[in-house]
């Protein structure tokens, strides 16, 4: 039986490996010229950049994934310190806090004890495709106060922390979940447990190395790849998908698994199945890839909050650019962990509303602010900016969203996009739009869930 996977992102390649292991013939069709999807990389001279994910969390997910393939896990390095948070006014050195190994105050210790309960209970649900009935599970109903579905992350965090910088430290993860701490459910505080209790890791070779590991393993197992093959048509007969087209090339299969943008895929079908106007998109990003020379006083992960960060989150909801004085951003400096890198590469990520265009003034302001707050002295030798229009161009991303669907309550668990098309029963989906959601561990779980679903159906 032949499975055609459209999209060679982490979800697509991971699914290909699992399905091949189960005996399916697998071909992966990819729009771009390299594997990885949003986890691609590029190189400019001595500078090499991971273009997408930078946080390697929930290590047990990856261990389980590789174990199911009969493989050793991918080697990782523990990142220390975990993260640094800076807050203050734009262009001025303000207050900062750096989280080191096992360094916990009483408030954080209590917080992590409670979020551990959420994390452990969530394992019961994120490893399968949830239904609405799962919300009536006895373990949830008997622990409503400890598994707060109807409370926001910000309100939950305020039970434990009074200092503004700690609230921001426990709220920044919401950005990488496609939302704001004022909107996403408090159950996602479990991500903070992973960061601050389990620790932050870095895959050997970066995410470039991780994707290469998946790709090389897939090739060795006999998975076929077709690159530079954007899918522009889906052929349907008798309530089944029978082929996809890349230009004039017809690619037939028995089962189809889409790892491409869900909105784009939906609009290739005879009748779209989703009312997109009712869906809440996660933010897009303005990224700056910087090759620098000089003194960089930064850990691997830094989050910088300027002015009123509520205003920055409001700008995303209101589909406008953030005001420069209230701009928050994230910085990745891999050289702090990986001394094998030839060059010093910095990546700045500024969350913005989907559908906007790149704005160089934001990048310029962030770069100047970063040098002041970190007391760094470096010269920029190379810079490339990347924004919503690039996400649309490279990944067919709906309105240029970086992360897909926001993790609001009505888009959590069974309320995310279905993994199986209700109209065409041999069509499945994998990736950040589906369950469990956004992030490399979640997409890996999505691949594990959907590959099992396909195996049980065919």
C-alpha positions, 0 to 999 in steps of 0.5 A: 500500500502506497502512502503519499506524504505532501510536505517534508517538514518534521511532521512529514518525515517523522510520519514517513519513518513510522509508516515505512517501519510499519510496512507501507511504501512511502513517497514524500513530495516537497515544494522546496529543494531541501527537507525540514519545512520550517526547520530548514537551515541556510548558510552564508559564508561562515555563518549558518542559521537554523531558520525555524525551531530553536527550543528542544523540549520534552526529551522523552517524546523524542526518545519514544519516537526513536525507540519506536523505530529501533534507533538510538535517540538523537544526541543532545546538549543541555543548555545552561543557563536555560533562558534570560529575561530582560525587561525595561525601556527600549534602548536602556539597560533594565532589569534581568533574570537568568535561570540557571540549573536547579536555581529555584526560589520558593515561589518557582519551586511551588509552581513547578510542583503544581505544573508537574501534575499538569505535565504528567496528566497531559501525557494521558491525552497528548499521545492520542487524538482527543475527543470532547469526551476526554474533557470529562475524564475522571482525572480531569474532573476530580482535579479541576483546580489543578488542571485549569482548562478555563483559566488563562495562563496569566491568571494562573501564573499570578497565583504564584508570582507577584514580581512583574519579571517573573510573570513575564518569565512564566508568560513568554512561552505563550508566544511559541504556542501561538498566543498570549498569556492573556488568552491561552488556557492555563493548562499550557503552563505545563510547557514551563515545567518542561523548560524550568524543571526538565531543562532546555536542550540543543540537538547536536548539529542544531535543528539542521542536524536533527532534520538531516538525521531524520532524512538520512534515516528515511533514505536508508529505510527506502523512503522516496523523496521528490523535491522542487515539487509543489503540489498544485492540484488534488484529484478526487474520485468516489470520495477518495483522493487518488492523486496529487499533481505537481505541475503536470506530474501525477503522483498516485497513492492509496493513502494521502497525508498532508504536512503542508499548510492546512488552509492551502491544502483545504483549498485544493480540495473540490470543496473546502471543509473549514470555515477559516473566518472563524479560526484564530491564527497564531502570530507570524514573525519578523526574523533577522538572521545576523552574522556578527563578529565581536563580543556577544554577551548573551546566553543561548536563549534571551527574551527581551520585553520593552515597555507594555508587553500587553500592547504588543500582544494587542497589536497582534490581535488588532492586526497592526505592527507593534509600537517600537517602544512596546516591542518584545522579541526573542534572541537565539545565540547558538554559539553560547552552547555550540562551540563547533559553529564557525561563525557567530550567528544571532537570530532575532524573532519579533512576533507580529500579526499574520498578514503584515509585511516586514518592517526594517525599523523594528529590526533596527530598533531591536538590534540597537536595544539588544546591544545596550541591554546585553552590553555587547560590542559586535559588528554585523557582517551579514543580515537577512530579514524574513517576514510573513510574506516569506512564510507565505512564499516558502510554505504557502502559509495562510496569511504568513503565519509562523505557527498555524493555529493559536492555542486558544481554548476553542482550538485546543485538543479536539477543537484543533483541525481533524487528522482525518478528512471527514469527506475523503477517508483516505486523506490525513493531516499531520503538523502544527494545525492538528493535535496536539499542536505547535512545536517540534515535540507536538508535531512529532507526537502528531506524526506518531498519532496519525501514523498509528491511525493510518496503520489501523485504518489500512 
